[in-house]
Structures are given as structure tokens and as C-alpha cells.
Amino acid sequence: SVYDRTDDLERKINAYITLTKEKAMRQAEAVDAKIAAGEAIAPLSGIPVAVKDNICTKDVRTTCASKILHNFVPPYNATVMEKLEANQAVLLGKTNMDEFAMGSSTENSAYFVTKNPWNIERVTGGSSGGSAAVIAAGEAVCSLGSDTGGSIRQPAALCGVVGMKPTYGAVSRYGLVAFASSLDQIGPFTRDVADCAIMLNAICGYDPKDSTSAKVGVPDYTSFLINDVKGLKIGVPKEYMAEGIEPEVRKAIEAAIEKFIELGAEVEETVLPHTDYALPTYYIIAPAEASSNLARYDGVRYGHRTEEPENIVDMFMRTRSEGFGEEVKRRIMLGTYALSAGYYDAYYLKALKVRTLIMQDLERAFAKYDVLLSPTTPSVAFKMGEKIDSPIQMYLSDICTLSANLAGIPAMSLPAGFVGNLPVGMQLMGKPFDEGMLLRFAYTFE
Ligand code: GLN
């Protein structure tokens, strides 16, 4: 079975927090029975899928790579899990991540660090590092991650696989453990673009259980897998090709641009003038929402509870200080500060206004271009430990991905060459609900 390979590779990669062997065997047998009975087969029938450990799986531990949820077994499935099951996919296990999806290297997991299959001294990126690594290492055929500021696209880039963050509202967030609710989206990791389309077909669609779910029709995403971008327009925002980008990464992206020109696309440099503000804006809004979303972990409702508390306040305090890791605490403090009376107008409200300016930059660009093309990350996979002591350095690895979340638009990362033996990712951003156009460009390029 797939697990023979996984058991062997896991000793080197450490991508899974929980393996769901028994459940997988049951699901696989059910698919076999269906085939034997001559019943209809779904597009994901029997396909082994891995799922990030912040997506609720009924009767399967869902930890968010946090000590505070080490014993949390959800009594229900996230909507995406229901959809995968309806598609007869087989759940292999739950993948490692940065605690509560806060990070860019999977080093913030409370359990262990996942290694990059291309070079095991390097990080996978994050926060969905486990879900990216299982695809790169061939430990699963497709996987799900979540992307709040780049957590699908950045690890996809560093692990050399395809990753898509759909439009905000395209995929239900019901059952995704909330980090920053106005930014979070679930999306797929796959080996290639065709598989990405198949996964989108399975997980997209309106869900009454998510109040931000969009009431829009779901196209057949495989219909966009056509080998043609002639006459289509690509904008290359110059702010995304600026100093912070490693020269070798820039070179790989320039080569990708040349290839698109050969394929008949029209390429122009463009500007997104408020790009510099994306990072500070994100690091006000995301922690603000996180500080509110994480208030529920109080030792009463879910997960960890401290031993022998003196009183209820002591119970809250000790439960939270024992349960949360350093980065999560940093975000809760930042967010609480930004939302406090007296600071709200100066920080949170200001950040919301700048968020609108960033959206308007993108709207203006999409009036002219079908897609925007950039690197996904400023560098290839970095060494473990290299950025862990400097939050700002770590935050900078998401400089190219944050704006898509702030604007709610779809964006994907696909492999675009190598620096040495480490993969480079190219990012394509698109108009809201125009995932099809991204797939078309990516498929033609691949
Ligand atoms: N790295 C970013 C952060 O730490 C984005 C994470 C994400 O997309 N979940 O917040």
C-alpha cells in the first residue's frame, strides 16, 4: 500500500502528525466494493489524500500542531472533508504545520519540524509545510492546506509542487480552525495543474454553513486545461521583482516570462503602488483576528486544561501559557494591542483602510491584465533555524503572497525552474473567481 512508502519516507521527512491507516483501509475497501458492484466511480475514487491538521476530521485528532489541542478529536467533519468523502477520496493522514498556521517554515509546530524532500537540511516553508512535503516526496497524490497570507503558495514554491489559494468564499471554511477569518482559505496541493483542477472541482461550492461562502456557480475546472494563452495579457508588477528578491530567483522568473512570450502571451510591466504596505497591514489584521479567534481556547471548551488550578482565572492563564507556543502568544499580544481602546483607530482601522487601497491597486491592474505574474517567494528553501530567531525575517518570506489574501483574489504557485537543486515557484494572481484563467496559464506553461 501507499503506507509502505510513507512509513519509509516519514523517518526522513516527518510530514504527518497523525496517520489514519485503519480509516484509509476501510475507505479503500469501500471503493473496491463499489467497483466490484459496478457502481459509478467519482473523480477522486480511491485517491490517497493528506489533509492539514487544522481541518476538522470526524473522529480523527485535529491538533493545529498545538499543545493546546493535543487531545482534540472533532465530532464532525469540515465541509471539505464531507466533499472529499463524497468523492470517495481516501484520507491518509493529517499533516504537520506551524502552530495555528502562524509561520512560514513549519518550525513553529509544537511537535516536530518537517524536512524539505529536496534537501533535508532545508525548511518546507509554511504554514502548510506537511501538505507540501507529502506531495513533493510522493507520500500522497494530493493534499489540502490553508492559506491566510501565503501558507499554501509559499510551501508549494519551496517544495516544487502546485498550490492554489482559491478566491475568498470559493471553498467553505466550515470546519477549518480559524486563524484570521477574513483571510483564510482552504486549497489544494498537487503534483500538476490537471490534478489541481480536479481537486478544485471536488472542494469548491456554496455552503450554507459558512456565512462568507459565495453563492456562485462552480465551473468544471478541467475545461480550462487548454494549451493556449495566445493574445492573453500578463502584467508583471515591478514591486515584486525589486531588491528583496534573490537574483537567481528573479532570473528563473524572467526565464518563465520569456517562455510565456514564446507561447504568444502579451507581457507588460505594471505597478501595484501600495505593495510596501501589504506586510504591515497583514500583521495588524491577521493578529487582530487571531487574538479574537483564539480566545476560545480557555481550558473549558476544547483541548488542554492545566492541572489543579487555584481558581478560574488561574485556570485560564495557566492553560493558555502552557498550551500556546511562542509565535502564537506573540500574535495574540500584537492583536490584542491593535484592537485595544485608544489604539484601534491608529492601527486596526488604519490597516483596514490600507487594505482597501491594496485591493484597488489590484482592481486597476486586472482591468488591463488577465493574470499578474511574480515570484512566489523571495528566496528558495532556507536552512532550518536560519530565520527562527528573527520574526521579521520570517515574515518577509510572505512578501509576494500577502496581497492576494488581503484582496480575496485567487493565486497559485507552480514550479518554474531551480536554483541549484532547489525549486523556484512562480505565482499567478487572478480576478475573483477566475481560478480557471490561472489554471489555463499554468497548464500551458507546465
Ligand atoms: N506566514 C504567514 C503568517 O505567519 C502566513 C501564514 C498563513 O498563510 N497561514 O501569518
Boltz pocket constraint, residues with backbone or C-beta under 6 A from the ligand:
constraints:
  - pocket:
      binder: B
      contacts: [[A, 100], [A, 101], [A, 102], [A, 103], [A, 104], [A, 126], [A, 127], [A, 146], [A, 147], [A, 148], [A, 149], [A, 150], [A, 151], [A, 152], [A, 179], [A, 286], [A, 394], [A, 398]]
      max_distance: 6.0
